[in-house]
Amino acid sequence: MEIRPLSDHVVVKPITEEKTVAGIVLPDTAKDQLQRAEVTAVGSGRLLETGARAALEVKVGDLVLFHNGMGQKVRIDDADYLLLRETDIVAVLASASVVA
């Protein structure tokens, strides 16, 4: 099954397992207030008063940071995803090697 978000919504796949440089897996209680995820689908953009669409700043494949607890959880084909508004995303990571 495929999900196609509408408007300024974004579907992300949370990155739940985080490791330190030494390879130690961090438990959920040791993580920051920001969570990392990979963008898997994006909507067509926010509808402006003029009728035009404002393009989204994120694209499929981007690694993003957002606050824990944001968005709606959805389960598709036995995989967990989050449905967020683009405004819930606080940053795009420039590289997969950046540690949140």
C-alpha positions as CSV (number, residue, x, y, z in Angstrom):
1,M,0.0,0.0,0.0
2,E,1.2,3.5,-0.8
3,I,0.4,6.7,1.2
4,R,0.1,10.1,-0.6
5,P,0.0,13.0,1.9
6,L,-2.1,16.0,1.0
7,S,-1.3,19.7,1.2
8,D,1.7,20.5,3.4
9,H,1.8,17.1,5.1
10,V,4.9,14.9,5.1
11,V,5.2,11.1,5.8
12,V,8.4,10.2,7.6
13,K,9.9,6.9,8.8
14,P,11.3,7.4,12.3
15,I,14.9,6.3,12.9
16,T,14.5,4.5,16.2
17,E,17.9,2.9,16.8
18,E,20.7,5.4,17.4
19,K,24.3,4.4,18.1
20,T,27.2,6.4,19.4
21,V,30.5,6.7,17.5
22,A,31.7,3.7,19.6
23,G,28.7,1.6,18.5
24,I,26.8,1.8,21.8
25,V,23.0,1.7,21.2
26,L,21.2,4.5,23.0
27,P,17.9,3.7,24.8
28,D,14.9,6.0,24.3
29,T,15.4,7.6,27.7
30,A,18.9,8.8,26.7
31,K,17.9,10.5,23.5
32,D,17.4,14.2,23.0
33,Q,14.0,15.9,22.6
34,L,14.5,15.9,18.9
35,Q,13.9,12.7,16.8
36,R,15.4,11.8,13.4
37,A,13.4,10.5,10.5
38,E,13.6,9.9,6.8
39,V,11.1,11.6,4.5
40,T,9.2,8.9,2.5
41,A,6.5,11.0,0.9
42,V,5.5,14.7,0.6
43,G,2.3,16.5,-0.2
44,S,1.7,19.0,-3.0
45,G,2.3,22.0,-0.9
46,R,0.2,24.5,1.1
47,L,-2.6,26.2,-0.8
48,L,-2.1,30.0,-0.8
49,E,-4.9,32.6,-0.9
50,T,-4.1,33.2,-4.6
51,G,-4.9,29.5,-5.4
52,A,-1.2,28.7,-6.0
53,R,0.7,26.1,-4.1
54,A,3.7,26.9,-1.9
55,A,6.3,24.3,-2.6
56,L,7.6,22.2,0.3
57,E,11.2,22.7,1.5
58,V,11.7,19.0,2.2
59,K,11.8,16.2,-0.3
60,V,11.7,12.4,-0.3
61,G,15.0,11.0,1.1
62,D,15.8,13.9,3.3
63,L,16.8,13.2,6.9
64,V,14.9,15.6,9.2
65,L,14.7,16.5,12.9
66,F,11.4,17.1,14.7
67,H,10.2,17.2,18.3
68,N,9.2,13.9,19.9
69,G,5.5,13.5,20.2
70,M,4.7,15.4,17.0
71,G,2.5,14.0,14.2
72,Q,0.1,11.1,13.9
73,K,1.3,7.5,13.9
74,V,0.3,5.3,11.0
75,R,1.0,1.7,10.3
76,I,1.3,0.6,6.7
77,D,2.3,-2.9,5.6
78,D,3.7,-3.7,9.1
79,A,5.9,-0.6,9.2
80,D,5.4,2.4,11.4
81,Y,5.4,5.9,9.9
82,L,4.5,9.4,11.2
83,L,2.3,11.9,9.4
84,L,3.6,15.5,10.1
85,R,3.0,19.0,8.8
86,E,6.1,20.5,7.3
87,T,6.0,23.2,10.0
88,D,6.6,20.4,12.6
89,I,10.0,19.7,11.1
90,V,12.7,21.9,12.6
91,A,15.7,21.0,10.5
92,V,17.0,19.0,7.5
93,L,20.3,17.1,8.1
94,A,22.9,17.8,5.5
95,S,24.5,14.3,5.8
96,A,23.5,10.9,7.2
97,S,26.7,11.0,9.3
98,V,25.5,14.0,11.4
99,V,24.6,13.0,14.9
100,A,21.4,14.5,16.4
